[in-house]
Structure formats: C-alpha cells, structure tokens
Amino acid sequence: MRAVITFGVIACLGVAVGGAAWWMGWRPSNAVDSRDPRQVALGQTLYQRHCADCHGKSLEGQPDWQVRKPTGELPAPPHNGSGHTWHHADEQLLAIIKHGMARFAPPDYKTDMPAFVGILTDAEIRSVLAYIQSTWPEDLRDKQARLNRR
C-alpha cells in the first residue's frame, strides 16, 4: 500500500512540475518550436526537398485540394494556414507524416501521401512542422498550440 501511495505522490508531483514548466514557457527539446530559427531553417530545407513537390514551394497546396481527383485521391492540401493543418496537434501531424495518411484513414480511402518513416527522423519531421507553423499568422499558431496542450 505504501508503494502505491508513494507512486501516486510522485505522479502528482510530476504532473504539477510538468504543468508549471509548460506554464512558464519551458518546452522539451523534442518540441516543435516555430520560433527557433535553427529548427525552422532545417525544416524549410527538408520541406523543400521532401514536401514541396506536392504541397507547393510556398505551402500553397495543389489546386482544388478539396475536390477528389478522378482516381479518388484528394490533392495535397496547403500548409500555409489556408488549409486545415493547424486543426491538428503536432503529434498527430508527426504521425501522419511519419506513417502516411493510409494508416489513419478508412481502408478504402485513397491517398498519395507517402510514409516518411526511415526517410525523416522524428526530429526532422518536427523541424518541418516548425517551418510550416512559422508561416502561419499568430492567431492560427495560438489555436493550434491549444490543441497541443489538450
């Protein structure tokens, strides 16, 4: 019983310290940080190399991105704030980039979004996300940041 109580106290302290650290602005080293110039610069380079062919050099997405192609796939959406990227938490975006959209969609969903597992590390994917987020207006960054805190 004493071990259970001790574990409970330690867990509560961990939550309290973590919450206080977040409130004070501390971010873990593996966080997406759109205000970190090094992370954003790396992300921009990686985005141009791996993402721009589909999502656009200026994050504008493909034309008519909300209308399915004759083959059933949706065109690549924009990431510049005019799309829906900011509607998703960082970890969800990381998982989609890492594993591809097909892993999270219904079995009959058609997608051209490849998996980048083995191509980009988690840190590199976070850098791409930092670059994308750095282009958003402040109000969208704030809305998306609230999703990350849930």
One Martini backbone bead per residue (centre of mass of N, CA, C, O) as a GRO file, in nm:
protein
  150
    1MET     BB    1   0.057   0.063  -0.020
    2ARG     BB    2   0.296   0.257   0.003
    3ALA     BB    3   0.378   0.238  -0.299
    4VAL     BB    4   0.119   0.360  -0.413
    5ILE     BB    5   0.138   0.633  -0.270
    6THR     BB    6   0.416   0.712  -0.374
    7PHE     BB    7   0.345   0.702  -0.670
    8GLY     BB    8   0.117   0.914  -0.657
    9VAL     BB    9   0.294   1.148  -0.559
   10ILE     BB   10   0.493   1.145  -0.794
   11ALA     BB   11   0.286   1.188  -1.018
   12CYS     BB   12   0.178   1.460  -0.916
   13LEU     BB   13   0.447   1.608  -0.926
   14GLY     BB   14   0.494   1.571  -1.227
   15VAL     BB   15   0.246   1.727  -1.319
   16ALA     BB   16   0.308   1.991  -1.173
   17VAL     BB   17   0.584   2.046  -1.299
   18GLY     BB   18   0.498   2.027  -1.594
   19GLY     BB   19   0.285   2.253  -1.580
   20ALA     BB   20   0.476   2.475  -1.484
   21ALA     BB   21   0.671   2.460  -1.721
   22TRP     BB   22   0.469   2.530  -1.937
   23TRP     BB   23   0.371   2.801  -1.815
   24MET     BB   24   0.682   2.916  -1.828
   25GLY     BB   25   0.782   2.805  -2.138
   26TRP     BB   26   0.872   2.526  -2.140
   27ARG     BB   27   1.044   2.305  -2.369
   28PRO     BB   28   1.106   2.038  -2.510
   29SER     BB   29   1.351   1.925  -2.728
   30ASN     BB   30   1.106   1.773  -2.909
   31ALA     BB   31   0.977   2.024  -2.999
   32VAL     BB   32   0.783   2.242  -3.163
   33ASP     BB   33   0.962   2.550  -3.286
   34SER     BB   34   0.871   2.842  -3.460
   35ARG     BB   35   1.111   3.028  -3.296
   36ASP     BB   36   1.342   2.845  -3.409
   37PRO     BB   37   1.568   2.911  -3.645
   38ARG     BB   38   1.701   2.630  -3.681
   39GLN     BB   39   1.446   2.458  -3.712
   40VAL     BB   40   1.323   2.617  -3.948
   41ALA     BB   41   1.557   2.592  -4.151
   42LEU     BB   42   1.558   2.287  -4.166
   43GLY     BB   43   1.258   2.259  -4.243
   44GLN     BB   44   1.275   2.409  -4.512
   45THR     BB   45   1.472   2.219  -4.649
   46LEU     BB   46   1.301   1.959  -4.614
   47TYR     BB   47   1.047   2.056  -4.749
   48GLN     BB   48   1.168   2.113  -5.031
   49ARG     BB   49   1.266   1.812  -5.070
   50HIS     BB   50   0.979   1.640  -4.963
   51CYS     BB   51   0.698   1.846  -5.013
   52ALA     BB   52   0.676   2.065  -5.251
   53ASP     BB   53   0.575   1.898  -5.493
   54CYS     BB   54   0.281   1.884  -5.353
   55HIS     BB   55   0.248   2.148  -5.139
   56GLY     BB   56   0.444   2.357  -5.227
   57LYS     BB   57   0.682   2.601  -5.210
   58SER     BB   58   0.449   2.798  -5.048
   59LEU     BB   59   0.223   2.601  -4.917
   60GLU     BB   60  -0.042   2.598  -5.133
   61GLY     BB   61  -0.088   2.356  -5.278
   62GLN     BB   62  -0.326   2.216  -5.462
   63PRO     BB   63  -0.553   2.240  -5.674
   64ASP     BB   64  -0.847   2.160  -5.554
   65TRP     BB   65  -0.796   2.009  -5.261
   66GLN     BB   66  -1.126   1.937  -5.204
   67VAL     BB   67  -1.115   1.770  -5.479
   68ARG     BB   68  -1.144   1.492  -5.626
   69LYS     BB   69  -1.005   1.288  -5.819
   70PRO     BB   70  -1.077   1.053  -6.053
   71THR     BB   71  -0.908   0.838  -5.861
   72GLY     BB   72  -0.990   0.959  -5.540
   73GLU     BB   73  -0.793   1.163  -5.466
   74LEU     BB   74  -0.660   1.409  -5.283
   75PRO     BB   75  -0.515   1.678  -5.292
   76ALA     BB   76  -0.278   1.863  -5.173
   77PRO     BB   77  -0.260   2.052  -4.910
   78PRO     BB   78  -0.222   2.326  -4.748
   79HIS     BB   79   0.027   2.494  -4.505
   80ASN     BB   80  -0.038   2.830  -4.486
   81GLY     BB   81  -0.345   2.841  -4.334
   82SER     BB   82  -0.573   2.769  -4.562
   83GLY     BB   83  -0.601   2.510  -4.435
   84HIS     BB   84  -0.591   2.221  -4.185
   85THR     BB   85  -0.330   2.179  -4.017
   86TRP     BB   86  -0.407   2.357  -3.755
   87HIS     BB   87  -0.629   2.129  -3.657
   88HIS     BB   88  -0.362   1.981  -3.556
   89ALA     BB   89  -0.161   1.817  -3.373
   90ASP     BB   90   0.164   1.746  -3.373
   91GLU     BB   91   0.148   1.433  -3.326
   92GLN     BB   92  -0.044   1.382  -3.562
   93LEU     BB   93   0.135   1.498  -3.785
   94LEU     BB   94   0.376   1.319  -3.737
   95ALA     BB   95   0.228   1.049  -3.792
   96ILE     BB   96   0.144   1.110  -4.084
   97ILE     BB   97   0.425   1.156  -4.197
   98LYS     BB   98   0.558   0.893  -4.103
   99HIS     BB   99   0.300   0.679  -4.197
  100GLY     BB  100   0.080   0.804  -4.335
  101MET     BB  101  -0.256   0.825  -4.416
  102ALA     BB  102  -0.353   0.525  -4.443
  103ARG     BB  103  -0.326   0.449  -4.133
  104PHE     BB  104  -0.587   0.667  -4.057
  105ALA     BB  105  -0.772   0.552  -4.264
  106PRO     BB  106  -0.981   0.407  -4.434
  107PRO     BB  107  -0.940   0.136  -4.639
  108ASP     BB  108  -1.074   0.305  -4.904
  109TYR     BB  109  -0.869   0.524  -4.889
  110LYS     BB  110  -0.726   0.763  -5.099
  111THR     BB  111  -0.364   0.818  -5.129
  112ASP     BB  112  -0.042   1.004  -5.176
  113MET     BB  113   0.062   0.984  -4.892
  114PRO     BB  114   0.351   0.921  -4.766
  115ALA     BB  115   0.593   0.762  -4.595
  116PHE     BB  116   0.881   0.875  -4.371
  117VAL     BB  117   0.984   0.630  -4.267
  118GLY     BB  118   1.339   0.626  -4.292
  119ILE     BB  119   1.378   0.934  -4.397
  120LEU     BB  120   1.265   1.075  -4.137
  121THR     BB  121   1.297   1.201  -3.848
  122ASP     BB  122   1.139   1.324  -3.586
  123ALA     BB  123   1.308   1.586  -3.578
  124GLU     BB  124   1.263   1.658  -3.877
  125ILE     BB  125   0.957   1.673  -3.868
  126ARG     BB  126   0.950   1.900  -3.656
  127SER     BB  127   1.092   2.102  -3.841
  128VAL     BB  128   0.879   2.113  -4.057
  129LEU     BB  129   0.656   2.211  -3.866
  130ALA     BB  130   0.799   2.470  -3.782
  131TYR     BB  131   0.800   2.596  -4.057
  132ILE     BB  132   0.503   2.596  -4.115
  133GLN     BB  133   0.419   2.757  -3.853
  134SER     BB  134   0.594   3.018  -3.920
  135THR     BB  135   0.369   3.109  -4.150
  136TRP     BB  136   0.162   3.169  -3.951
  137PRO     BB  137  -0.054   3.325  -3.794
  138GLU     BB  138  -0.089   3.386  -3.465
  139ASP     BB  139  -0.381   3.274  -3.429
  140LEU     BB  140  -0.314   2.986  -3.539
  141ARG     BB  141  -0.092   2.916  -3.342
  142ASP     BB  142  -0.272   2.936  -3.091
  143LYS     BB  143  -0.482   2.724  -3.168
  144GLN     BB  144  -0.278   2.489  -3.205
  145ALA     BB  145  -0.153   2.502  -2.919
  146ARG     BB  146  -0.411   2.413  -2.772
  147LEU     BB  147  -0.407   2.125  -2.885
  148ASN     BB  148  -0.131   2.044  -2.749
  149ARG     BB  149  -0.253   2.078  -2.442
  150ARG     BB  150  -0.469   1.829  -2.449
   0.00000   0.00000   0.00000
